[in-house]
Amino acid sequence: MGNGAMTSQSSAVFQHSPTPWTVGELRQSLEGLHPDAILAIYVATTPGREAWEEQVVVGLWKPESLNCSNHMAIVLADMPAGLYLRTAEQ
C-alpha cells in the first residue's frame, strides 16, 4: 500500500513515492521464466496500488529522441485479448 493511502470517504492529501525499478532489477526478476511466458502488467489505477487494471506487454520503446536512451525504457502495454464494447464517443 502507498504511504498514507486514502479511503473513498477521505479527502486528505498524501505523498505517494514509489521506487522505480531498474532494467537490472527487471532482468533479475525474469530469471528462470520460460522464454515463451507472457508478460502482463497490472497498472495501478490509484496511487499505492489499491486498484489495478490488467495490460499485456506489446513492446519496448527506448526514446532516443528524448535524449535519455541510456537511462530510460518505456514498456508498451495494451488491453488483454478479449471482447470489448466500443462506445460512440471512442
Secondary structure, 3 states (H helix, E strand, C coil): CCCCCCCCCCCCCCCCCCCCCCHHHHHHHHCCCCCCCCCEEEEECCCCCCCEEEEEEEEEECCHHHCCCCCCCEEEEECCCCCCCCCCCC
